[in-house]
Amino acid sequence: WTVKMFFKIVLRWVLLRLLSYFIWFATGFYCCGMCRSRKRAEKLTNEKSGKASEKSNGTAKGKESSHKPPQKATAEELTQMLETSKKKDKLDPAVKVLVSMAGTGKVMTGKNFPENVQGKLLEKDALKKALGKFKEVDVKKLKL
């Protein structure tokens, strides 16, 4: 009786292993991660986050992270940016870009923005205050 049970267990284990390998190959080595078991996937994400925090901070923090929210751009920074655009005769395109970014919750990144405001949030109030200093721009038409 024990020999029969032993062979059933071993045979079941071998068949499950073969099926697992077949699914692994058939899905392209779990390329999307949908077929991988959840425990293994959670373990992998925890390991990756631990390694990432080790590299950035020097210590592993696991799930705890010290992610700081982005700073807000001040009206003075925006005024300075608009003045440089005005000197280059590109005030209208600069205003259009700023109005499209205002209040979206996205940070200012890319070649459209100078380095002093890179990675900062643009709020509507600060933009209104900065645009108020320019007579060429009609704030009421901008729908801020």
HUFENKA-V562661 format. One record per residue. N is the residue number from 1. RES is the residue in three letters. SS is DSSP state (H for helix, E for strand, - for the rest). Layout:
((N/RES/SS) (N/RES/SS))
//
This chain:
((1/TRP/-) (2/THR/H) (3/VAL/H) (4/LYS/H) (5/MET/H) (6/PHE/H) (7/PHE/H) (8/LYS/H) (9/ILE/H) (10/VAL/H) (11/LEU/H) (12/ARG/H) (13/TRP/H) (14/VAL/H) (15/LEU/H) (16/LEU/H) (17/ARG/H) (18/LEU/H) (19/LEU/H) (20/SER/H) (21/TYR/H) (22/PHE/H) (23/ILE/H) (24/TRP/H) (25/PHE/H) (26/ALA/H) (27/THR/-) (28/GLY/-) (29/PHE/-) (30/TYR/-) (31/CYS/-) (32/CYS/-) (33/GLY/-) (34/MET/-) (35/CYS/-) (36/ARG/-) (37/SER/-) (38/ARG/H) (39/LYS/H) (40/ARG/H) (41/ALA/H) (42/GLU/H) (43/LYS/H) (44/LEU/H) (45/THR/H) (46/ASN/H) (47/GLU/H) (48/LYS/H) (49/SER/H) (50/GLY/H) (51/LYS/H) (52/ALA/H) (53/SER/H) (54/GLU/H) (55/LYS/H) (56/SER/H) (57/ASN/H) (58/GLY/-) (59/THR/-) (60/ALA/-) (61/LYS/-) (62/GLY/-) (63/LYS/-) (64/GLU/-) (65/SER/-) (66/SER/-) (67/HIS/-) (68/LYS/-) (69/PRO/-) (70/PRO/-) (71/GLN/-) (72/LYS/E) (73/ALA/-) (74/THR/-) (75/ALA/H) (76/GLU/H) (77/GLU/H) (78/LEU/H) (79/THR/H) (80/GLN/H) (81/MET/H) (82/LEU/H) (83/GLU/H) (84/THR/H) (85/SER/H) (86/LYS/H) (87/LYS/H) (88/LYS/-) (89/ASP/-) (90/LYS/-) (91/LEU/H) (92/ASP/H) (93/PRO/H) (94/ALA/H) (95/VAL/H) (96/LYS/H) (97/VAL/H) (98/LEU/H) (99/VAL/H) (100/SER/H) (101/MET/H) (102/ALA/-) (103/GLY/-) (104/THR/-) (105/GLY/-) (106/LYS/-) (107/VAL/E) (108/MET/-) (109/THR/-) (110/GLY/-) (111/LYS/-) (112/ASN/-) (113/PHE/-) (114/PRO/-) (115/GLU/H) (116/ASN/H) (117/VAL/H) (118/GLN/-) (119/GLY/-) (120/LYS/-) (121/LEU/E) (122/LEU/-) (123/GLU/-) (124/LYS/H) (125/ASP/H) (126/ALA/H) (127/LEU/H) (128/LYS/H) (129/LYS/H) (130/ALA/H) (131/LEU/H) (132/GLY/-) (133/LYS/-) (134/PHE/-) (135/LYS/-) (136/GLU/-) (137/VAL/-) (138/ASP/-) (139/VAL/-) (140/LYS/H) (141/LYS/H) (142/LEU/H) (143/LYS/-) (144/LEU/-))
//
